[in-house]
Amino acid sequence: MQHPDIEYKERYEQAEQTIGQLKHELAILKKMIFGIRHEKFVSAEASSQQLSLNIASE
């Protein structure tokens, strides 16, 4: 039978690793949403809702 402290240590280490991965993923998603203008994610739905100015080119 495994010592209970070892099982908790393994679970803690796995949780730490998962938290690190999720923090990294969250940082990437935040950058996509709130990042500089040319790096932002713009959905097709959002871009199709933009109004046209109907300006004739010269």
Secondary structure, DSSP 8 states (H G I E B T S, - for coil): ---HHHHHHHHHHHHHHHHHHHHHHHHHHHHHHHS-GGGS---HHHHHT---------
